[in-house]
Amino acid sequence: MEKMDYQIVFSWPKSLGGYAWVYSPGNPPGTRAPDSHPSDEDLIDMANPPLLVEKDYSQEMVMYTPFEDMTLFAKFADIDGTPESFVEWADNYGMLTDGDGEEHLIHDHDEGLSFMLPAESWDTWFKEHRDLSFAVMVWELARNRDTERLGKIIRWFDGNSKIEVYYIKKASLDEFDAGKFSDDAYLKEHTFGKTVLFDKKIYTGSPKHIYRYPDVIRPALSFVKKIINRKTQDYPLHVVCQFDDLDEQKKLRKHFRPTSLLSVMWHQFYLVVAGEESIRRCAICGKWENMKDYRSDWTKHKGCAANERMKRLRENKAVNDGQGTPAERF
């Protein structure tokens, strides 16, 4: 049988009117508005957390193709996770799903109508960003072979018969004190849970058949694989076979259709981890770039490199003109 071609066919809507956080009816008195900069814990523990909805539902929706930007998942992982950053993301790329089951009651007084508008809760945005951001961080540390930082996340203990993964907040990683694993209050402040990656009590073989102490790279990549598998089940791609109408031979093609923007981003992450796609950070600006149109030795954007050269020329000129010393440049 002839092998079928396949392609990913997917477009996603975003509102030209933008998005905003609102509270659903019945919100408890005294609850702060999202624009008052509440903490993550304040928002996620609310009995009635804010919902993200279209700011102006009278505006039209436009469609775009997320897979044209293979760095989309990494860009989402890089945002700071504040209510404002989520609104900015939604304005540029739309909501994460078709609505996570939440709805917001809209009263159109001009038209005399009331209807329910699809919405997404703060819980969804907070947790999905947190999960993807952490997974991308672990993958990037493993790719860079940063064993020092991974050593804080991947913990071997109990005679090397057990491995745990600690979900350390990105902002806390560099300052995290691995000597305080037994301090519950410290862990609550700097982590958001843990998972057992390997336990000899459950696995009958030797840990060396899977992991070799004190390696943290392989356990890290194993964790990334596990979370990708779980998330792609939660947000799957549908496979649809159809004939290509533009092909005179009516060749049957296999189309992958994501179910949401989250489905797109987790599948993009899978493609990069599996080596089917490649992305890299610019060494100067730190932004992600799709390596498809670059040589394998690419390290920085041309514009960033040019700006860096101009900066050094200005600094050298200032030194030569007696306006500074080499030491003052650092």
N, C-alpha and C positions, 0 to 999 in steps of 0.2 A: 504494500500500500504506500502511496506517495505521502511523504511527510507534509503536514499542513503548515502553511505560514501562519504567523500570529502577530497581532499588534494590540497595543493598549488603546482603547477608544474611550475617551472620558472628557467631559467638560463639566464645569462647576459654576454655580451662580454666585454673584455678589451684588449687593444692593448699591445703586448709585447714591442713595440717600445716606449710606453709612449705618453704623450700629451704635447702640448705647445700652448701658446697664439700667434696668428698672426693677422695681419690686412688684411682686404680684399682690393682688388684693388680699387683705387680711394680715399684712405684715405686722408683727408685734410692735407696739409703741416704743419709740426711742431707738429703733434700729437706724444706724448711720447710713447715709447715702454712699454709694461706691466711690464718689469723687472726693470723699474725705480721707482717702488713703488709709483704710483699715489694714490691719496685718492679715497675713494668710490665715492664721488661726482664728481671728475674729470672723472672717468671712465663711470659712469652711465649717465652723461650728454653729452658724446661725440656724435657727429653726426654719427660717424662710429666707434663704440666700437670694441675692440678686440674680436676675435673668438677663441674658443678652438677646436683644431683639433689634429688628430694623428700626432705625431712628425716624425715618420718614417712609412709611409703607406705601405712600402714593408714588414713590419713585420706581422706575423700572429696574429689573434685574438684568445684568449683563453676564454673558457666559465667557469663560476663559478655559484654557487647557493647562491644568497644573503640572502635567508630566513634561511640559516644555522646560521647566526649571527643576533639574534633578537635585538641586541643593535645597529644595523647599523644606524638607524635613529637618535639615540641619539649621536652617534659618529660624524655624519655629522653636527648636531646642535652645537656640541662643538668646531668645528674648527674655526679659527679666521676670516675667510672670506676674506683673502688676495688673490691676484692672485696666489701667490706661494702655498698657502694651497689648493686652488682648483686644481692646477696641481697635487700636491701630492695625493689628493683624487682620481682624475681621474686615475692616474697611478696605484692605488691600486684597484679601484672599477669600473672604466670605466666612461662613460659619463652619464648624468642624463636621457637623452632620446635617441631616435634614431637619434637625430639631431632635433633642434627646428625650422626647416624651413630654417635655414641659410646654406649656402654652401660656400666653399672656393675653388678658382680656383688653380689647381695644374698643373705645367708644368714639365713633366718628360723629360728632355733634352736627357738623355741616350736612352730612348725608342722613343723619338720624339712624345710623346703623351701629350694631355691636357685633364683634366677631373675635375669634381666638387667633392670635398670631403665633406661629411656631417660635419657640424660644429654646435657649440652651442655658443650663444652670452654671453658676460659678463653680460648683463641684466638678462638672465635666471639664471645663477649661483648666481649672487648677490641677486636677489629678492627671489629665491626659498630657498636659505640658510637663508636669513633674516627672511622669514616667518616661516620656520620650527624651527629655533633657538629661535625665540620669543615665539612660541606656546609651545615648550618644556620647556622653562624657566617658563612660566606662570603655566603650569601643575606641574612642580617640586615645585614651590613655594606654590601652593595650596596643594600638597601632604604633604609638610613639614609644612603646616599651618603657613607660614611665612607672617603674616598679615601686618607686618611693610613694607616690600618691595611691597607686593601686593597693599597696600594702596596708593602707588605712581602710580600704573598702573590703578587700578580700582577707578574711581572717582564718588562719589555721590555728587549731588548738586541740586540747584533749589528746595528747600523744599523736598528733597529726592524723587523727582518725575522723576529723570533722572539719568541714569548711563552711563558713557563713559569709554571706554578702550583706554588708551594712549599707542602707540607703542614706548616704551622707549628702546633705544639701550642698549644692555646688559652691555657694558662697562661703560655706564653712570648711571646705576640704583642706585648703592650705593651712589653716590654723587648727585643724582637728588634732586633738591629742589622743593618739592610739592607746595611751596608757590609762585612759579613763573609760574603758569598755565596761567596767563594773559599776560605773557611776550612772544610775538610772536617770537622774535629773539632767546630767550632762548630755546623755544620749538623746533624751527627749528634746532638748534644745537644738541639737545639731544634726539629728537624723530623723527619718520618717519610717522607721521599721527595719526589718532584716528578713532574710530568707536563708534556709539551709540548702546549700548547693550539694553537699556530700555528707553522708553520715554512715560510718562503717557498721553501725548497728542495723541499718536498713539494707545496705549493700553488702552482700556476702563475701565479695572478693576483697583484694587488697587495694588501698587507695592508689598505689603506684600504677595500677592498671588503667586508671583514669587520669589522675593528677600526680605530680611528683613534688613533694615538699622541697623547698619553700616556694615553688613556682606560683606566680599570681597571674601570669598572662593567660595560660590555658583556662583556668577557672573563670577569668573575666570574660573571655570569648564564649565560654560555655553558658554563662549567665545571659549574655547578649542574645545568643541563639534561643534560649528558653523564652525570653521575654518577647522576642520577635515572633516566635511560633504562637505564643498566647495571644498577642495583639492582632496578628493576621487572622486568627480564628474569630476574634471579637469583631474585626472590621475586614471582612473577606473581599476578595475579588471574585466576581462571577465570570464563568467561562461560557461564552456564547459562540456557537459555530454558525456561520452564514456564508452564502455565496457572495463573491465580489462582483457587483453589477458592472464594474468598469472593465472586468476581465472577460474577453470574448469566450474563453474556455469555461467560464463560470467556475473558477477554482474556489474550492471551499477553504475558508480561512477561519482561524480560531481567534476570537477577540476576547481580551481580558477587560472586564468592566468593573472598576472599583465601586464600592457602595457609598463612599463618603470621602471627604478630604482626609480624614484620619486613615482611611484605607489606602489612599494614595501615599501618604507620608510614611506609613509603616512598610509599604511595599518598596518604596524608594530606598528606605534604610536597608531592607533585605538585599536589594540589588547591589548596593554599595558594599555591604559586609561580605556578600558572596563573591565580590570581585567582578560582577557583570557591568558595573558602572564605577566610575572613580571620581572623587571630589577631593579638594585640598584647600587648606586655608592659605591666603596670601600671607607671606612672612612679615609684611609691613602693616597692612590694615586689619588683618585677622579675619577678613570676610571669606566665606566659602566660594569656591569656583568649580564649575563642572570641567573636568579635565578632557572632555571629549575633543575639543579643538586645540588642545595644548600638547606640547612635547612632554615626555615623561619627566624631564628635569626642570619643569616649570616650578618657580617658587614664589613669584610676586607679579602683581599687575604692572603693566608698562607705565601706567599713570602714577602708581604708587612709587615705582622705582625712580621715575623722573622727578617727582616731588622730593624724594629723599636726596637725590643728587643735588637739586637746587638748594635744599636746606643746608647741606654740607658746604656747598660753595659759599653761601651767605655767611655761615659760621666761620669758615676759614678766612673770608674777606674781613670779617669783624676782628678776628685775631690779628691779622696782618696790619690792620689799620690802628691797632692799639686799643680796640674797644673791648677787649676781653682776653682771657687766657684759655689755653686748651682745657684746663681743669674746670673752667666755668661752664663748659659745654655739657658736662655730665651731672 
